[in-house]
Amino acid sequence: MESLVLSIEDQRVCVRAAKGCETMTELRREIDKLDQFIVEVLKFRLSFMERAAVLKETRNKVRDEDRIEAVVDNIKAKAVAVGLNVEFAETVYRHLIEQSIEHEYGVFDAIEKG
Ligand SMILES: C=C(O[C@@H]1C=C(C(=O)O)C=C[C@H]1O)C(=O)O
């Protein structure tokens, strides 16, 4: 991949491929651009946990083991398809899901149900 073009609403960012970076300064500039985008994606993903907390009727539905394994299986398949280290993808995703569930519990507990 020569570059990655990322867009969120009217924001459009072009991130150069790692091999196109000749200095650490250049390389870190591209990482910073990617990280800004990743943070926005994480925030957007977390908004679905907030909505899930509203949609789930009972607290014991917040943690759904079957769904966790389905998400991880999907990610592992996607990692294979794009050539990303599967163990890396799984570890990152299991952490992300645990943090997401913590957030969802927080939102669920703050809502009065029934
Ligand atoms: C959003 C959900 O809630 C939790 C969060 C998940 C996630 O981060 O993908 C997966 C399973 C759930 O325990 C859901 O049930 O789909």
The ligand as an SDF file (V2000), in Angstrom:
LIG
                    3D

 16 16  0  0  0  0  0  0  0  0999 V2000
  -22.0560   -3.7860   22.0690 C   0  0  0  0  0  0  0  0  0  0  0  0
  -22.2770   -4.9120   22.7290 C   0  0  0  0  0  0  0  0  0  0  0  0
  -21.9170   -5.0580   24.0630 O   0  0  0  0  0  0  0  0  0  0  0  0
  -20.6570   -5.6670   24.4170 C   0  0  0  0  0  0  0  0  0  0  0  0
  -19.5190   -5.1120   23.6540 C   0  0  0  0  0  0  0  0  0  0  0  0
  -18.9560   -5.7690   22.5990 C   0  0  0  0  0  0  0  0  0  0  0  0
  -17.9670   -5.1040   21.6870 C   0  0  0  0  0  0  0  0  0  0  0  0
  -17.1710   -4.2630   22.1560 O   0  0  0  0  0  0  0  0  0  0  0  0
  -17.9900   -5.4000   20.4690 O   0  0  0  0  0  0  0  0  0  0  0  0
  -19.3010   -7.1130   22.3420 C   0  0  0  0  0  0  0  0  0  0  0  0
  -20.1430   -7.7850   23.1680 C   0  0  0  0  0  0  0  0  0  0  0  0
  -20.8510   -7.1780   24.3160 C   0  0  0  0  0  0  0  0  0  0  0  0
  -20.5200   -7.8420   25.5090 O   0  0  0  0  0  0  0  0  0  0  0  0
  -23.0030   -6.0580   22.1260 C   0  0  0  0  0  0  0  0  0  0  0  0
  -23.6060   -6.8510   22.8680 O   0  0  0  0  0  0  0  0  0  0  0  0
  -22.9750   -6.1920   20.8830 O   0  0  0  0  0  0  0  0  0  0  0  0
  1  2  2  0
  2  3  1  0
  2 14  1  0
  3  4  1  0
  4  5  1  0
  4 12  1  0
  5  6  2  0
  6  7  1  0
  6 10  1  0
  7  8  2  0
  7  9  1  0
 10 11  2  0
 11 12  1  0
 12 13  1  0
 14 15  2  0
 14 16  1  0
M  END
$$$$
